[in-house]
Amino acid sequence: ACVRACLSSAAPMPGDSSDSRETTPLVASEGATLPSPPPSPRGAGNGKNDNEASAAAAAVASRAPLTLSAALVRAASGPQALAPALCQERLHVDTLKPNAPPRTLTWAAFHAECRRAARALIALGLKPGEAACVVGFNAPEWVIADLGAILAGGLACGVYATNSAEQCLYIAKHCDARVAVCDGAKQLLKFVGASAQSHPKLAALVCYDARSDDMRLAAEAVDDLEAAREEAASPAGPACLTWIGFMALGDAPDEAAGLEAALEARTAALRPESCCTLIYTSGTTGPPKGVMVSHDNALWTCEAGLAHHAELANEGFSCRVVSFLPLSHIAAQVTDIFAPIFYAGTRGLPSTTYFARPDALKGSLRDTLLLARPTLFFGVPRVWTKF
């Protein structure tokens, strides 16, 4: 099976040793010499001439805008409904080696889980326009919490797992987060300083563990947080729940009808132009800044990619991606979340996201690649040097 990079056919970057194009010096008014911009590539190496590229762009621009919710419904009820949407290896918690068959979620089950998460968020008080933060390594829980916030009319807000406690607390306050979903004790403890005074809107912390679906690990992390609060004599803070306890809120018998009605109303109110995701900058030159991404922006990017690589829509194509880059970054969200929803929901193509192990960049990525046999693969230079 072939591993194809979305940008593998792009023209070389200026300054690259492989870039042999000649440029004519351009003299600025102050006398400084600047390089002229490189000539525009015809079709960017994909075989299109300018007219074909313009026609493809016009076709993308003419399509009817769509929300992520609508695309996900189509994926869950269309020809791929019972095909795998998410796949994650079950790992031994100490060795991070597989110790059981991978767990998979079909598109129908994946959509149902996203709706459960959305109802749970509503139960915790999430209002339209409020955010849910997700911080941790890539896992089904990460994506389900992210999309659950969007379906509930809120904003999904990924947070880098490498962020400090100070940065995590800053982002949670800046985006008016109602809930923070954390991967294990390490990420959960970054919120030990959150209190009713410092973060009045933050109602709950939810813990999953990307290393294993053994929920005892999440329970132990919750105990660690409570112990740290007591040791620090911290003021009362947000409630702390395991992933199972959180999802159970979406099925509470005495509130089920009301939560479902609220969810239906909120998904019906979603608009393609509405913001669905906040992408925060790394904060290297100042406080992190939130970039607003709309439903249409997310799906249009996937549509544009398909127009540029029309071979991806050929009969028999299967979209298989490996999720290992930080999902708090827009590139990973497009590749790992939005693109599979787009392919399955609007094209009816098989689309599966395989989650890498937490130690992917320490050597295990190769094993996940052999399992997934990806047809789309996105990587930064640090990753490509490993091949």
Buried (B, 14 or more C-beta within 10 A) or exposed (E): EEBBEBEEBEBBEEEEEEEEEEEEEEEEEEEEEEEEEBEEEBBBEBEBEEEBBEEBEEEBEEEEBBBBBBBBBBBBEBBBBEBBBBBBBEBEEEEBEBEEEBEBBBBBBBBBBBBBBBBBBBBBEBBBEBBBBBBBBBBBBBBBBBBBBBBBBBBBBBBBBEBEBEBBBBBBBBBBBBBBBBBBBEBBBBBBBBBEEBBEBBBBBBBBBBBBBBBEBBBBBBEBBEEBBEEEEBEEBBBBBBBBBBBBBBEEEEBEEEBBEBBEEBBEEBEBEBBBBBBBEEBEEEEBBBEEBBBBBBBBBBBBBBBBBEEBEEEEBBBBBBBBBBBBBBBBBBBBBBBBBBBBBBBEBBBBBBBBBBEBBEEBBEBBBEBBEBBBBBBEEEBEEEE
